[in-house]
Amino acid sequence: MAKQTQAAYYTEFGGIDKIKVGPLDLPELGEGDVLLRVKAAGINPVDYIVREGYFQQVVPNAFPAVPGWDVAGVVEKRGHGASRFADGAEVYGYVRRPVVQHGTFAEYIVIPECYLARRPATLSWEEAGGLPLAGLTAYQSVFTAGKLKSGETVLILGASGGVGSVAIQLAKSVGATVIAVASAQNADYMSKLGADFTIDYAAGPVAESVKKIAPEGVDLLFDAISGDTLTQSLAALKPAGRLISVLNDGKALSLPPGVYFTHVMAQPSVPDLDHLRELADAGKLHLPIAATFPLAEVKKAFEQIESKHTTGKVVIIP
């Protein structure tokens, strides 16, 4: 008889009302798989975009679909050939599979061990479970694509969200100057994360405010919010600056000549997770938690995320 787990799932695309919580069969433990007891699972805006059916061209769904790509947990059992972790190992990962079906909003998951890395010892389970997607998005944007280095200036749009919060800390870890764009009420929060300056996005054209701080412009513009804020900010780039966006594909943007642009969608990467762990364990990275919800209250977690006014991360605790 197949082992079962309590899980959040949906059997058709739609709103929050489509989500149920109940027992589902777990897949068999295959070659290279581990059975993971989930301790925490971060919920991200992409999870409701996927649930509503707007992500099918990128990642197809199979029903019943369990949402969730972020996880931190304990290895309980290993399939044949799974040798990277011992039973009892504490791990975390960004486990976006080729098909949305066996997600992380569950008490147990079966997952190929190649998605997992040793979790940061200095972070709580909640922080470790909420870090992977936001952490990898920020890391692969600011470092891999953006090539930010010491002495440069970065402008971060959407700085108070999960991705922006990590991006500020990553930028400071290499000695960059950080200008954060957020609401005025989050200025203290930005400062605590390490931002050198905070600009209120509602206080007029962003580029004009940036030029008062950095008259020559910024080396890197990291966009984690898009919309009017991005359009207002383009003039803040140096003539040969870099623009990295996680939301905009650039097709509708009028980019200044000479500007390097790329769109980033986070990819699973154990080496990047290892580096994030090293930064966290060195005291250079933490993850502010906005709220936690038990699995039974997963709908409330979605309501929080879908309000689009979350400061920090929302995490589900099975």
C-alpha positions as a printed Julia matrix, in Angstrom:
318×3 Matrix{Float64}:
   0.0    0.0     0.0
   1.37   3.43   -0.93
   2.51   5.69    1.88
   0.31   8.75    2.27
   0.93  12.3     3.4
  -1.25  15.22    4.38
  -0.92  17.82    1.65
  -2.46  20.94    0.16
  -3.57  20.3    -3.41
  -5.88  21.39   -6.22
  -7.52  19.37   -8.98
  -8.28  22.26  -11.36
  -6.94  25.75  -11.98
  -8.54  28.67  -10.22
  -8.69  30.77   -7.08
  -7.9   30.05   -3.45
 -11.22  28.18   -3.14
  -9.81  25.39   -5.35
  -7.3   24.35   -2.67
  -8.03  21.35   -0.46
  -6.04  19.81    2.39
  -6.13  16.06    2.87
  -4.3   12.74    2.35
  -2.53  11.99   -0.93
  -0.46   8.99   -2.0
   3.28   9.61   -2.11
   5.26   8.43   -5.15
   7.45   5.37   -4.73
  11.01   6.08   -3.61
  12.96   5.83   -6.86
  16.63   5.76   -7.82
  18.39   8.76   -6.27
  15.27   9.88   -4.37
  14.9   10.72   -0.69
  11.84  10.83    1.53
  11.84  14.23    3.19
   9.89  15.2     6.29
   8.99  18.81    5.58
   9.76  21.23    8.41
   9.0   24.44    6.52
   7.92  25.44    2.99
   8.07  29.0     1.7
   5.12  30.3    -0.3
   5.88  32.63   -3.2
   3.84  34.8    -5.58
   4.59  32.32   -8.38
   2.64  29.66   -6.46
  -0.69  31.41   -7.03
   0.24  32.26  -10.64
   0.81  28.54  -11.21
  -2.41  27.6    -9.38
  -4.43  29.97  -11.57
  -3.04  28.3   -14.7
  -0.93  31.19  -15.99
   2.4   29.33  -15.95
   1.54  26.3   -18.08
   3.7   27.37  -21.03
   6.71  27.42  -18.69
   5.97  24.46  -16.42
   2.99  22.17  -17.13
   0.68  20.85  -14.39
  -0.54  17.34  -13.57
  -3.48  16.89  -11.19
  -3.87  16.56   -8.3
  -1.17  19.22   -7.99
   0.56  20.02   -4.72
   1.93  23.59   -4.85
   5.26  24.77   -3.45
   8.86  24.86   -4.65
  10.65  25.94   -1.45
  11.47  23.41    1.25
  13.55  22.69    4.33
  13.34  19.35    6.04
  14.89  16.14    7.36
  15.91  13.13    5.26
  13.93  10.15    6.6
  14.67   7.48    4.01
  16.84   7.08    0.91
  16.22   5.31   -2.37
  18.83   3.2    -4.15
  21.84   5.29   -5.14
  20.93   8.26   -2.93
  24.24   8.73   -1.15
  24.79  12.49   -0.67
  22.92  12.68    2.65
  22.58  10.34    5.61
  19.24   9.62    7.26
  18.51  12.51    9.61
  20.36  15.07    7.48
  18.89  18.59    7.6
  18.57  20.0     4.08
  16.91  22.69    2.01
  16.21  23.26   -1.66
  14.42  24.9    -4.55
  12.62  21.89   -5.95
  10.95  23.14   -9.13
  10.4   19.96  -11.12
   9.7   19.68  -14.89
   5.98  19.2   -14.06
   4.0   20.84  -11.23
   2.56  17.92   -9.26
   4.58  16.86   -6.23
   5.18  20.17   -4.47
   6.3   21.04   -0.96
   3.05  22.01    0.81
   2.88  18.61    2.49
   4.07  16.76    5.56
   6.3   14.48    3.45
   7.66  14.67   -0.09
   9.7   12.33   -2.29
  12.36  14.32   -4.12
  15.55  13.59   -6.1
  18.43  14.36   -3.75
  20.15  16.36   -6.52
  17.85  19.32   -5.69
  18.95  19.48   -2.06
  21.79  21.13   -0.15
  22.76  21.13    3.49
  20.68  23.79    5.2
  22.17  26.87    6.94
  22.79  25.94   10.57
  22.35  29.5    11.82
  18.88  29.99   10.32
  15.61  28.78   11.82
  13.61  26.14    9.98
  11.23  28.9     8.87
  14.07  30.97    7.4
  15.67  27.95    5.72
  12.32  26.91    4.23
  11.63  30.4     2.89
  15.08  31.13    1.48
  15.63  28.93   -1.62
  13.57  30.61   -4.36
  14.04  34.18   -3.11
  17.7   33.48   -2.37
  18.47  31.89   -5.75
  16.54  34.59   -7.63
  18.53  37.32   -5.91
  21.84  35.44   -6.19
  21.49  34.58   -9.88
  20.34  38.14  -10.64
  22.81  40.19   -8.62
  25.87  37.94   -8.94
  25.54  35.51  -11.87
  23.8   37.81  -14.38
  24.47  41.22  -12.8
  28.14  40.58  -11.93
  27.95  43.12   -9.1
  31.27  43.83   -7.46
  32.82  45.91   -4.71
  32.67  49.67   -5.22
  29.69  49.55   -7.58
  26.24  50.98   -6.9
  23.06  48.94   -7.28
  19.48  50.22   -7.38
  17.0   47.6    -6.12
  13.32  47.93   -7.04
  10.83  46.04   -4.87
  13.44  45.97   -2.13
  11.12  45.09    0.77
   9.88  41.78   -0.7
  11.55  38.42   -0.15
  13.8   38.67   -3.23
  14.69  42.31   -2.6
  15.47  41.65    1.07
  18.01  39.0     0.07
  19.41  41.12   -2.77
  20.26  43.98   -0.38
  22.26  41.63    1.84
  24.04  39.94   -1.07
  25.05  43.33   -2.5
  26.45  44.43    0.87
  28.36  41.14    1.21
  30.56  42.15   -1.75
  30.95  45.79   -0.69
  28.52  47.48   -3.07
  26.51  50.62   -2.33
  22.78  49.85   -2.15
  19.94  52.21   -3.04
  16.63  50.56   -2.15
  13.26  51.56   -3.55
  10.33  50.76   -1.26
   7.47  52.48    0.56
   8.38  55.16    3.11
   7.08  52.97    5.95
   9.75  50.35    5.15
  12.72  52.75    5.32
  13.87  51.49    8.75
  13.49  47.9     7.6
  15.65  48.63    4.54
  18.32  50.21    6.72
  18.42  47.2     9.05
  19.0   44.92    6.06
  21.98  47.07    5.05
  20.62  49.5     2.45
  22.71  52.69    2.32
  19.8   54.77    0.98
  16.05  54.23    0.66
  13.86  56.0    -1.9
  10.08  56.19   -1.51
   8.64  55.02   -4.84
   5.6   57.28   -4.3
   7.64  60.47   -3.8
   8.13  61.38   -7.45
  10.22  60.06  -10.36
  12.66  57.48   -9.01
  15.52  58.43  -11.35
  15.53  62.04  -10.13
  15.89  60.86   -6.51
  18.65  58.43   -7.5
  20.64  61.12   -9.33
  20.74  63.18   -6.1
  22.5   60.26   -4.45
  24.51  58.96   -7.42
  24.86  61.82   -9.95
  26.66  59.6   -12.5
  23.99  56.91  -12.25
  24.03  53.35  -10.99
  26.05  50.42  -12.33
  23.29  47.84  -11.83
  19.51  48.15  -11.72
  17.86  45.06  -10.21
  14.12  45.01  -10.88
  11.97  42.83   -8.64
   8.7   44.73   -9.11
   8.5   46.11  -12.69
   5.62  48.39  -13.76
   5.83  52.19  -13.49
   8.62  51.98  -10.92
  10.88  50.3   -13.49
   9.95  52.76  -16.25
  10.73  55.68  -13.89
  14.08  54.17  -12.95
  15.69  53.5   -16.35
  17.21  56.99  -16.54
  19.13  56.25  -13.34
  21.4   53.78  -15.15
  24.9   54.68  -16.23
  25.36  54.77  -20.04
  26.82  51.24  -20.04
  24.89  49.98  -17.01
  23.25  46.59  -16.47
  19.53  45.95  -16.0
  18.4   42.63  -14.57
  14.67  41.94  -14.2
  12.84  38.97  -12.75
   9.43  40.11  -14.05
  10.0   41.96  -17.32
  11.17  40.36  -20.57
  12.33  43.72  -21.93
  10.15  43.65  -25.06
   8.12  46.71  -24.06
  11.03  48.68  -22.56
  12.76  51.61  -24.24
  16.26  50.89  -23.04
  18.99  53.52  -23.24
  21.64  52.6   -25.84
  24.53  50.58  -24.43
  22.54  49.14  -21.52
  22.95  45.4   -20.94
  19.61  43.69  -20.21
  18.64  40.18  -19.21
  15.62  38.51  -17.66
  16.29  35.99  -14.89
  14.15  33.05  -13.82
  15.75  31.24  -10.92
  17.15  27.79  -11.69
  17.74  25.04   -9.13
  21.43  25.1    -8.18
  23.09  23.27   -5.31
  26.36  25.27   -5.64
  24.4   28.53   -5.31
  22.47  27.15   -2.32
  25.81  26.17   -0.76
  27.07  29.74   -1.18
  23.88  31.14    0.34
  24.39  28.78    3.29
  27.98  29.99    3.72
  26.84  33.62    3.75
  24.08  32.85    6.26
  26.39  30.88    8.53
  28.91  33.75    8.37
  26.21  36.11    9.68
  25.86  37.98    6.38
  22.4   36.76    5.4
  19.12  36.26    7.2
  15.53  36.07    6.03
  12.86  38.24    7.65
   9.71  36.17    8.23
   6.41  38.02    7.77
   4.1   35.21    8.9
   3.85  31.44    9.35
   0.78  29.25    8.82
   0.08  25.59    9.56
  -0.74  23.39    6.57
  -4.42  23.41    7.55
  -4.46  27.21    7.05
  -2.75  27.21    3.65
  -5.6   29.33    2.21
  -4.71  32.11    4.66
  -1.1   31.91    3.5
  -2.26  32.38   -0.1
  -4.45  35.32    0.96
  -1.41  36.96    2.55
   0.76  36.47   -0.54
  -1.98  37.58   -2.93
  -2.43  40.86   -1.02
   0.91  41.86   -2.66
   1.81  43.8     0.47
   4.05  41.31    2.24
   7.27  42.5     3.87
   9.57  39.5     4.2
   8.58  35.86    3.67
   5.43  33.84    4.34
   6.11  30.23    5.35
   3.97  27.13    5.8
   4.78  24.8     8.72
   3.29  21.31    8.11
